[in-house]
Amino acid sequence: MDDRKKPRLGTVQETLLIPPYARAADYRKEHAPLRDALAEEIVASIDYDFGRFAVLPSLTGALLRTPPGRT
């Protein structure tokens, strides 16, 4: 059974998913500077096509501008 949550978001609200996705993508890298495990858990719990954010040229900038989370 898939327990992931399916959000219903508008275009503006979708942009709020970019920072946690950037942190989760960073977490998956071998030499990640932040290693935010909580962001990875949050992104994994949401039923959303995050792949559209993977090609954003500003993803690294979004990662660096977000405040540190709990790990």
PDB file of N, CA, C and O in Angstrom:
ATOM      1  N   MET A   1       0.838  -1.179   0.000  1.00  0.00           N
ATOM      2  CA  MET A   1       0.000   0.000   0.000  1.00  0.00           C
ATOM      3  C   MET A   1       0.887   1.247   0.000  1.00  0.00           C
ATOM      4  O   MET A   1       1.865   1.324   0.744  1.00  0.00           O
ATOM      5  N   ASP A   2       0.542   2.199  -0.822  1.00  0.00           N
ATOM      6  CA  ASP A   2       1.304   3.443  -0.939  1.00  0.00           C
ATOM      7  C   ASP A   2       0.717   4.474   0.025  1.00  0.00           C
ATOM      8  O   ASP A   2      -0.411   4.934  -0.151  1.00  0.00           O
ATOM      9  N   ASP A   3       1.498   4.829   1.045  1.00  0.00           N
ATOM     10  CA  ASP A   3       1.024   5.787   2.054  1.00  0.00           C
ATOM     11  C   ASP A   3       1.422   7.220   1.741  1.00  0.00           C
ATOM     12  O   ASP A   3       1.216   8.116   2.560  1.00  0.00           O
ATOM     13  N   ARG A   4       1.991   7.443   0.561  1.00  0.00           N
ATOM     14  CA  ARG A   4       2.409   8.801   0.212  1.00  0.00           C
ATOM     15  C   ARG A   4       1.193   9.701   0.029  1.00  0.00           C
ATOM     16  O   ARG A   4       0.135   9.253  -0.414  1.00  0.00           O
ATOM     17  N   LYS A   5       1.357  10.966   0.374  1.00  0.00           N
ATOM     18  CA  LYS A   5       0.290  11.956   0.257  1.00  0.00           C
ATOM     19  C   LYS A   5       0.310  12.582  -1.135  1.00  0.00           C
ATOM     20  O   LYS A   5       1.374  12.929  -1.647  1.00  0.00           O
ATOM     21  N   LYS A   6      -0.862  12.725  -1.746  1.00  0.00           N
ATOM     22  CA  LYS A   6      -1.009  13.338  -3.066  1.00  0.00           C
ATOM     23  C   LYS A   6      -1.475  14.778  -2.871  1.00  0.00           C
ATOM     24  O   LYS A   6      -2.648  15.010  -2.579  1.00  0.00           O
ATOM     25  N   PRO A   7      -0.565  15.753  -3.030  1.00  0.00           N
ATOM     26  CA  PRO A   7      -0.972  17.148  -2.821  1.00  0.00           C
ATOM     27  C   PRO A   7      -1.754  17.691  -4.012  1.00  0.00           C
ATOM     28  O   PRO A   7      -1.545  17.278  -5.152  1.00  0.00           O
ATOM     29  N   ARG A   8      -2.645  18.611  -3.727  1.00  0.00           N
ATOM     30  CA  ARG A   8      -3.353  19.352  -4.771  1.00  0.00           C
ATOM     31  C   ARG A   8      -2.850  20.784  -4.672  1.00  0.00           C
ATOM     32  O   ARG A   8      -3.234  21.535  -3.776  1.00  0.00           O
ATOM     33  N   LEU A   9      -1.987  21.144  -5.604  1.00  0.00           N
ATOM     34  CA  LEU A   9      -1.302  22.428  -5.522  1.00  0.00           C
ATOM     35  C   LEU A   9      -1.498  23.250  -6.781  1.00  0.00           C
ATOM     36  O   LEU A   9      -1.630  22.719  -7.884  1.00  0.00           O
ATOM     37  N   GLY A  10      -1.513  24.558  -6.586  1.00  0.00           N
ATOM     38  CA  GLY A  10      -1.482  25.471  -7.709  1.00  0.00           C
ATOM     39  C   GLY A  10      -0.030  25.698  -8.111  1.00  0.00           C
ATOM     40  O   GLY A  10       0.886  25.181  -7.471  1.00  0.00           O
ATOM     41  N   THR A  11       0.172  26.459  -9.152  1.00  0.00           N
ATOM     42  CA  THR A  11       1.519  26.727  -9.654  1.00  0.00           C
ATOM     43  C   THR A  11       2.396  27.395  -8.605  1.00  0.00           C
ATOM     44  O   THR A  11       3.556  27.018  -8.432  1.00  0.00           O
ATOM     45  N   VAL A  12       1.862  28.364  -7.920  1.00  0.00           N
ATOM     46  CA  VAL A  12       2.635  29.079  -6.893  1.00  0.00           C
ATOM     47  C   VAL A  12       2.988  28.137  -5.750  1.00  0.00           C
ATOM     48  O   VAL A  12       4.126  28.137  -5.279  1.00  0.00           O
ATOM     49  N   GLN A  13       2.032  27.337  -5.299  1.00  0.00           N
ATOM     50  CA  GLN A  13       2.272  26.416  -4.196  1.00  0.00           C
ATOM     51  C   GLN A  13       3.314  25.357  -4.561  1.00  0.00           C
ATOM     52  O   GLN A  13       4.079  24.913  -3.705  1.00  0.00           O
ATOM     53  N   GLU A  14       3.340  24.958  -5.828  1.00  0.00           N
ATOM     54  CA  GLU A  14       4.325  23.968  -6.259  1.00  0.00           C
ATOM     55  C   GLU A  14       5.752  24.462  -6.054  1.00  0.00           C
ATOM     56  O   GLU A  14       6.651  23.662  -5.796  1.00  0.00           O
ATOM     57  N   THR A  15       5.965  25.756  -6.164  1.00  0.00           N
ATOM     58  CA  THR A  15       7.319  26.281  -5.994  1.00  0.00           C
ATOM     59  C   THR A  15       7.829  26.061  -4.571  1.00  0.00           C
ATOM     60  O   THR A  15       9.040  26.056  -4.345  1.00  0.00           O
ATOM     61  N   LEU A  16       6.924  25.879  -3.612  1.00  0.00           N
ATOM     62  CA  LEU A  16       7.347  25.610  -2.236  1.00  0.00           C
ATOM     63  C   LEU A  16       7.972  24.227  -2.085  1.00  0.00           C
ATOM     64  O   LEU A  16       8.625  23.956  -1.078  1.00  0.00           O
ATOM     65  N   LEU A  17       7.783  23.348  -3.068  1.00  0.00           N
ATOM     66  CA  LEU A  17       8.382  22.021  -3.020  1.00  0.00           C
ATOM     67  C   LEU A  17       9.831  22.014  -3.521  1.00  0.00           C
ATOM     68  O   LEU A  17      10.553  21.041  -3.306  1.00  0.00           O
ATOM     69  N   ILE A  18      10.252  23.079  -4.176  1.00  0.00           N
ATOM     70  CA  ILE A  18      11.602  23.111  -4.739  1.00  0.00           C
ATOM     71  C   ILE A  18      12.682  23.042  -3.659  1.00  0.00           C
ATOM     72  O   ILE A  18      13.594  22.226  -3.793  1.00  0.00           O
ATOM     73  N   PRO A  19      12.632  23.852  -2.592  1.00  0.00           N
ATOM     74  CA  PRO A  19      13.703  23.755  -1.586  1.00  0.00           C
ATOM     75  C   PRO A  19      13.834  22.376  -0.930  1.00  0.00           C
ATOM     76  O   PRO A  19      14.951  21.869  -0.828  1.00  0.00           O
ATOM     77  N   PRO A  20      12.729  21.741  -0.478  1.00  0.00           N
ATOM     78  CA  PRO A  20      12.936  20.409   0.110  1.00  0.00           C
ATOM     79  C   PRO A  20      13.418  19.386  -0.919  1.00  0.00           C
ATOM     80  O   PRO A  20      14.182  18.481  -0.584  1.00  0.00           O
ATOM     81  N   TYR A  21      12.970  19.529  -2.183  1.00  0.00           N
ATOM     82  CA  TYR A  21      13.469  18.612  -3.205  1.00  0.00           C
ATOM     83  C   TYR A  21      14.968  18.819  -3.416  1.00  0.00           C
ATOM     84  O   TYR A  21      15.710  17.845  -3.547  1.00  0.00           O
ATOM     85  N   ALA A  22      15.417  20.062  -3.451  1.00  0.00           N
ATOM     86  CA  ALA A  22      16.848  20.347  -3.635  1.00  0.00           C
ATOM     87  C   ALA A  22      17.657  19.735  -2.503  1.00  0.00           C
ATOM     88  O   ALA A  22      18.727  19.173  -2.739  1.00  0.00           O
ATOM     89  N   ARG A  23      17.158  19.837  -1.277  1.00  0.00           N
ATOM     90  CA  ARG A  23      17.864  19.270  -0.127  1.00  0.00           C
ATOM     91  C   ARG A  23      17.869  17.740  -0.183  1.00  0.00           C
ATOM     92  O   ARG A  23      18.859  17.103   0.177  1.00  0.00           O
ATOM     93  N   ALA A  24      16.753  17.154  -0.639  1.00  0.00           N
ATOM     94  CA  ALA A  24      16.683  15.698  -0.760  1.00  0.00           C
ATOM     95  C   ALA A  24      17.614  15.204  -1.861  1.00  0.00           C
ATOM     96  O   ALA A  24      18.290  14.188  -1.697  1.00  0.00           O
ATOM     97  N   ALA A  25      17.649  15.914  -2.975  1.00  0.00           N
ATOM     98  CA  ALA A  25      18.545  15.542  -4.071  1.00  0.00           C
ATOM     99  C   ALA A  25      19.999  15.637  -3.613  1.00  0.00           C
ATOM    100  O   ALA A  25      20.823  14.798  -3.977  1.00  0.00           O
ATOM    101  N   ASP A  26      20.309  16.649  -2.825  1.00  0.00           N
ATOM    102  CA  ASP A  26      21.650  16.801  -2.269  1.00  0.00           C
ATOM    103  C   ASP A  26      21.971  15.627  -1.349  1.00  0.00           C
ATOM    104  O   ASP A  26      23.088  15.109  -1.369  1.00  0.00           O
ATOM    105  N   TYR A  27      21.012  15.213  -0.554  1.00  0.00           N
ATOM    106  CA  TYR A  27      21.206  14.115   0.395  1.00  0.00           C
ATOM    107  C   TYR A  27      21.631  12.833  -0.320  1.00  0.00           C
ATOM    108  O   TYR A  27      22.408  12.046   0.220  1.00  0.00           O
ATOM    109  N   ARG A  28      21.125  12.627  -1.525  1.00  0.00           N
ATOM    110  CA  ARG A  28      21.415  11.402  -2.280  1.00  0.00           C
ATOM    111  C   ARG A  28      22.806  11.394  -2.916  1.00  0.00           C
ATOM    112  O   ARG A  28      23.264  10.351  -3.383  1.00  0.00           O
ATOM    113  N   LYS A  29      23.468  12.523  -2.938  1.00  0.00           N
ATOM    114  CA  LYS A  29      24.805  12.592  -3.543  1.00  0.00           C
ATOM    115  C   LYS A  29      25.850  12.009  -2.600  1.00  0.00           C
ATOM    116  O   LYS A  29      25.714  12.079  -1.379  1.00  0.00           O
ATOM    117  N   GLU A  30      26.885  11.437  -3.183  1.00  0.00           N
ATOM    118  CA  GLU A  30      27.938  10.808  -2.381  1.00  0.00           C
ATOM    119  C   GLU A  30      28.667  11.817  -1.487  1.00  0.00           C
ATOM    120  O   GLU A  30      28.926  11.537  -0.317  1.00  0.00           O
ATOM    121  N   HIS A  31      28.988  12.962  -2.025  1.00  0.00           N
ATOM    122  CA  HIS A  31      29.712  13.989  -1.266  1.00  0.00           C
ATOM    123  C   HIS A  31      28.824  15.218  -1.081  1.00  0.00           C
ATOM    124  O   HIS A  31      29.188  16.323  -1.483  1.00  0.00           O
ATOM    125  N   ALA A  32      27.679  15.016  -0.481  1.00  0.00           N
ATOM    126  CA  ALA A  32      26.705  16.090  -0.292  1.00  0.00           C
ATOM    127  C   ALA A  32      27.166  17.056   0.790  1.00  0.00           C
ATOM    128  O   ALA A  32      27.629  16.630   1.848  1.00  0.00           O
ATOM    129  N   PRO A  33      27.042  18.355   0.531  1.00  0.00           N
ATOM    130  CA  PRO A  33      27.467  19.321   1.538  1.00  0.00           C
ATOM    131  C   PRO A  33      26.513  19.423   2.735  1.00  0.00           C
ATOM    132  O   PRO A  33      26.954  19.767   3.831  1.00  0.00           O
ATOM    133  N   LEU A  34      25.212  19.133   2.555  1.00  0.00           N
ATOM    134  CA  LEU A  34      24.263  19.341   3.650  1.00  0.00           C
ATOM    135  C   LEU A  34      23.787  18.059   4.326  1.00  0.00           C
ATOM    136  O   LEU A  34      23.654  18.020   5.550  1.00  0.00           O
ATOM    137  N   ARG A  35      23.531  17.022   3.556  1.00  0.00           N
ATOM    138  CA  ARG A  35      23.069  15.737   4.093  1.00  0.00           C
ATOM    139  C   ARG A  35      21.816  15.880   4.965  1.00  0.00           C
ATOM    140  O   ARG A  35      21.839  15.514   6.140  1.00  0.00           O
ATOM    141  N   ASP A  36      20.736  16.404   4.405  1.00  0.00           N
ATOM    142  CA  ASP A  36      19.490  16.622   5.134  1.00  0.00           C
ATOM    143  C   ASP A  36      18.577  15.394   4.987  1.00  0.00           C
ATOM    144  O   ASP A  36      17.814  15.286   4.027  1.00  0.00           O
ATOM    145  N   ALA A  37      18.668  14.485   5.943  1.00  0.00           N
ATOM    146  CA  ALA A  37      17.883  13.252   5.908  1.00  0.00           C
ATOM    147  C   ALA A  37      16.389  13.531   6.039  1.00  0.00           C
ATOM    148  O   ALA A  37      15.571  12.821   5.452  1.00  0.00           O
ATOM    149  N   LEU A  38      16.030  14.554   6.803  1.00  0.00           N
ATOM    150  CA  LEU A  38      14.617  14.886   6.972  1.00  0.00           C
ATOM    151  C   LEU A  38      13.991  15.316   5.649  1.00  0.00           C
ATOM    152  O   LEU A  38      12.857  14.941   5.350  1.00  0.00           O
ATOM    153  N   ALA A  39      14.710  16.093   4.863  1.00  0.00           N
ATOM    154  CA  ALA A  39      14.198  16.499   3.548  1.00  0.00           C
ATOM    155  C   ALA A  39      13.955  15.274   2.674  1.00  0.00           C
ATOM    156  O   ALA A  39      12.956  15.212   1.958  1.00  0.00           O
ATOM    157  N   GLU A  40      14.852  14.311   2.728  1.00  0.00           N
ATOM    158  CA  GLU A  40      14.680  13.071   1.952  1.00  0.00           C
ATOM    159  C   GLU A  40      13.413  12.339   2.402  1.00  0.00           C
ATOM    160  O   GLU A  40      12.658  11.846   1.564  1.00  0.00           O
ATOM    161  N   GLU A  41      13.173  12.264   3.699  1.00  0.00           N
ATOM    162  CA  GLU A  41      11.964  11.607   4.215  1.00  0.00           C
ATOM    163  C   GLU A  41      10.702  12.340   3.768  1.00  0.00           C
ATOM    164  O   GLU A  41       9.721  11.713   3.370  1.00  0.00           O
ATOM    165  N   ILE A  42      10.734  13.652   3.835  1.00  0.00           N
ATOM    166  CA  ILE A  42       9.564  14.448   3.452  1.00  0.00           C
ATOM    167  C   ILE A  42       9.252  14.261   1.971  1.00  0.00           C
ATOM    168  O   ILE A  42       8.103  14.010   1.608  1.00  0.00           O
ATOM    169  N   VAL A  43      10.252  14.381   1.123  1.00  0.00           N
ATOM    170  CA  VAL A  43      10.048  14.235  -0.319  1.00  0.00           C
ATOM    171  C   VAL A  43       9.560  12.820  -0.648  1.00  0.00           C
ATOM    172  O   VAL A  43       8.700  12.644  -1.511  1.00  0.00           O
ATOM    173  N   ALA A  44      10.104  11.826   0.031  1.00  0.00           N
ATOM    174  CA  ALA A  44       9.686  10.440  -0.214  1.00  0.00           C
ATOM    175  C   ALA A  44       8.241  10.201   0.211  1.00  0.00           C
ATOM    176  O   ALA A  44       7.597   9.281  -0.293  1.00  0.00           O
ATOM    177  N   SER A  45       7.721  11.017   1.131  1.00  0.00           N
ATOM    178  CA  SER A  45       6.360  10.822   1.630  1.00  0.00           C
ATOM    179  C   SER A  45       5.303  11.513   0.773  1.00  0.00           C
ATOM    180  O   SER A  45       4.108  11.370   1.034  1.00  0.00           O
ATOM    181  N   ILE A  46       5.726  12.258  -0.242  1.00  0.00           N
ATOM    182  CA  ILE A  46       4.792  13.007  -1.083  1.00  0.00           C
ATOM    183  C   ILE A  46       4.700  12.361  -2.463  1.00  0.00           C
ATOM    184  O   ILE A  46       5.719  12.111  -3.107  1.00  0.00           O
ATOM    185  N   ASP A  47       3.489  12.096  -2.908  1.00  0.00           N
ATOM    186  CA  ASP A  47       3.237  11.526  -4.228  1.00  0.00           C
ATOM    187  C   ASP A  47       3.199  12.675  -5.236  1.00  0.00           C
ATOM    188  O   ASP A  47       2.140  13.236  -5.519  1.00  0.00           O
ATOM    189  N   TYR A  48       4.351  13.008  -5.759  1.00  0.00           N
ATOM    190  CA  TYR A  48       4.477  14.147  -6.666  1.00  0.00           C
ATOM    191  C   TYR A  48       5.609  13.870  -7.638  1.00  0.00           C
ATOM    192  O   TYR A  48       6.583  13.209  -7.280  1.00  0.00           O
ATOM    193  N   ASP A  49       5.498  14.360  -8.850  1.00  0.00           N
ATOM    194  CA  ASP A  49       6.544  14.177  -9.856  1.00  0.00           C
ATOM    195  C   ASP A  49       7.632  15.235  -9.665  1.00  0.00           C
ATOM    196  O   ASP A  49       7.604  16.287 -10.303  1.00  0.00           O
ATOM    197  N   PHE A  50       8.576  14.950  -8.793  1.00  0.00           N
ATOM    198  CA  PHE A  50       9.658  15.887  -8.512  1.00  0.00           C
ATOM    199  C   PHE A  50      10.671  15.949  -9.653  1.00  0.00           C
ATOM    200  O   PHE A  50      11.520  16.839  -9.673  1.00  0.00           O
ATOM    201  N   GLY A  51      10.594  15.025 -10.593  1.00  0.00           N
ATOM    202  CA  GLY A  51      11.528  15.000 -11.709  1.00  0.00           C
ATOM    203  C   GLY A  51      11.545  16.283 -12.519  1.00  0.00           C
ATOM    204  O   GLY A  51      12.557  16.620 -13.134  1.00  0.00           O
ATOM    205  N   ARG A  52      10.449  16.989 -12.523  1.00  0.00           N
ATOM    206  CA  ARG A  52      10.401  18.252 -13.279  1.00  0.00           C
ATOM    207  C   ARG A  52      11.321  19.298 -12.677  1.00  0.00           C
ATOM    208  O   ARG A  52      11.747  20.217 -13.376  1.00  0.00           O
ATOM    209  N   PHE A  53      11.642  19.175 -11.368  1.00  0.00           N
ATOM    210  CA  PHE A  53      12.551  20.109 -10.726  1.00  0.00           C
ATOM    211  C   PHE A  53      14.020  19.737 -10.965  1.00  0.00           C
ATOM    212  O   PHE A  53      14.902  20.585 -10.829  1.00  0.00           O
ATOM    213  N   ALA A  54      14.282  18.496 -11.312  1.00  0.00           N
ATOM    214  CA  ALA A  54      15.659  18.012 -11.457  1.00  0.00           C
ATOM    215  C   ALA A  54      16.424  18.760 -12.541  1.00  0.00           C
ATOM    216  O   ALA A  54      17.652  18.823 -12.501  1.00  0.00           O
ATOM    217  N   VAL A  55      15.721  19.315 -13.491  1.00  0.00           N
ATOM    218  CA  VAL A  55      16.383  19.995 -14.611  1.00  0.00           C
ATOM    219  C   VAL A  55      16.501  21.504 -14.406  1.00  0.00           C
ATOM    220  O   VAL A  55      16.982  22.213 -15.289  1.00  0.00           O
ATOM    221  N   LEU A  56      16.069  21.993 -13.254  1.00  0.00           N
ATOM    222  CA  LEU A  56      16.144  23.431 -13.006  1.00  0.00           C
ATOM    223  C   LEU A  56      17.601  23.879 -12.861  1.00  0.00           C
ATOM    224  O   LEU A  56      18.343  23.318 -12.054  1.00  0.00           O
ATOM    225  N   PRO A  57      18.009  24.874 -13.630  1.00  0.00           N
ATOM    226  CA  PRO A  57      19.392  25.346 -13.506  1.00  0.00           C
ATOM    227  C   PRO A  57      19.657  26.012 -12.159  1.00  0.00           C
ATOM    228  O   PRO A  57      20.807  26.111 -11.730  1.00  0.00           O
ATOM    229  N   SER A  58      18.607  26.465 -11.496  1.00  0.00           N
ATOM    230  CA  SER A  58      18.769  27.173 -10.220  1.00  0.00           C
ATOM    231  C   SER A  58      18.603  26.256  -9.007  1.00  0.00           C
ATOM    232  O   SER A  58      18.480  26.744  -7.883  1.00  0.00           O
ATOM    233  N   LEU A  59      18.597  24.933  -9.215  1.00  0.00           N
ATOM    234  CA  LEU A  59      18.381  24.009  -8.107  1.00  0.00           C
ATOM    235  C   LEU A  59      19.473  24.145  -7.044  1.00  0.00           C
ATOM    236  O   LEU A  59      19.171  24.092  -5.852  1.00  0.00           O
ATOM    237  N   THR A  60      20.709  24.316  -7.442  1.00  0.00           N
ATOM    238  CA  THR A  60      21.794  24.508  -6.475  1.00  0.00           C
ATOM    239  C   THR A  60      21.592  25.802  -5.701  1.00  0.00           C
ATOM    240  O   THR A  60      21.835  25.840  -4.495  1.00  0.00           O
ATOM    241  N   GLY A  61      21.161  26.840  -6.356  1.00  0.00           N
ATOM    242  CA  GLY A  61      20.886  28.099  -5.673  1.00  0.00           C
ATOM    243  C   GLY A  61      19.768  27.945  -4.664  1.00  0.00           C
ATOM    244  O   GLY A  61      19.847  28.495  -3.565  1.00  0.00           O
ATOM    245  N   ALA A  62      18.737  27.214  -5.013  1.00  0.00           N
ATOM    246  CA  ALA A  62      17.642  26.967  -4.073  1.00  0.00           C
ATOM    247  C   ALA A  62      18.143  26.185  -2.871  1.00  0.00           C
ATOM    248  O   ALA A  62      17.726  26.437  -1.740  1.00  0.00           O
ATOM    249  N   LEU A  63      19.026  25.248  -3.112  1.00  0.00           N
ATOM    250  CA  LEU A  63      19.606  24.461  -2.035  1.00  0.00           C
ATOM    251  C   LEU A  63      20.392  25.347  -1.077  1.00  0.00           C
ATOM    252  O   LEU A  63      20.248  25.228   0.140  1.00  0.00           O
ATOM    253  N   LEU A  64      21.208  26.217  -1.610  1.00  0.00           N
ATOM    254  CA  LEU A  64      22.071  27.038  -0.773  1.00  0.00           C
ATOM    255  C   LEU A  64      21.322  28.150  -0.054  1.00  0.00           C
ATOM    256  O   LEU A  64      21.792  28.632   0.976  1.00  0.00           O
ATOM    257  N   ARG A  65      20.170  28.570  -0.566  1.00  0.00           N
ATOM    258  CA  ARG A  65      19.411  29.655   0.065  1.00  0.00           C
ATOM    259  C   ARG A  65      18.476  29.162   1.166  1.00  0.00           C
ATOM    260  O   ARG A  65      18.007  29.967   1.971  1.00  0.00           O
ATOM    261  N   THR A  66      18.195  27.878   1.223  1.00  0.00           N
ATOM    262  CA  THR A  66      17.253  27.393   2.231  1.00  0.00           C
ATOM    263  C   THR A  66      17.939  27.280   3.584  1.00  0.00           C
ATOM    264  O   THR A  66      19.097  26.870   3.671  1.00  0.00           O
ATOM    265  N   PRO A  67      17.221  27.644   4.631  1.00  0.00           N
ATOM    266  CA  PRO A  67      17.830  27.551   5.966  1.00  0.00           C
ATOM    267  C   PRO A  67      18.044  26.100   6.358  1.00  0.00           C
ATOM    268  O   PRO A  67      17.351  25.216   5.855  1.00  0.00           O
ATOM    269  N   PRO A  68      18.984  25.844   7.239  1.00  0.00           N
ATOM    270  CA  PRO A  68      19.245  24.462   7.647  1.00  0.00           C
ATOM    271  C   PRO A  68      18.039  23.871   8.358  1.00  0.00           C
ATOM    272  O   PRO A  68      17.343  24.560   9.103  1.00  0.00           O
ATOM    273  N   GLY A  69      17.801  22.594   8.121  1.00  0.00           N
ATOM    274  CA  GLY A  69      16.718  21.881   8.785  1.00  0.00           C
ATOM    275  C   GLY A  69      17.295  20.966   9.847  1.00  0.00           C
ATOM    276  O   GLY A  69      18.510  20.893  10.032  1.00  0.00           O
ATOM    277  N   ARG A  70      16.428  20.287  10.523  1.00  0.00           N
ATOM    278  CA  ARG A  70      16.882  19.308  11.506  1.00  0.00           C
ATOM    279  C   ARG A  70      17.322  18.053  10.790  1.00  0.00           C
ATOM    280  O   ARG A  70      16.666  17.624   9.841  1.00  0.00           O
ATOM    281  N   THR A  71      18.388  17.469  11.209  1.00  0.00           N
ATOM    282  CA  THR A  71      18.841  16.205  10.623  1.00  0.00           C
ATOM    283  C   THR A  71      18.960  15.163  11.688  1.00  0.00           C
ATOM    284  O   THR A  71      19.329  14.025  11.399  1.00  0.00           O
TER     285      THR A  71
END
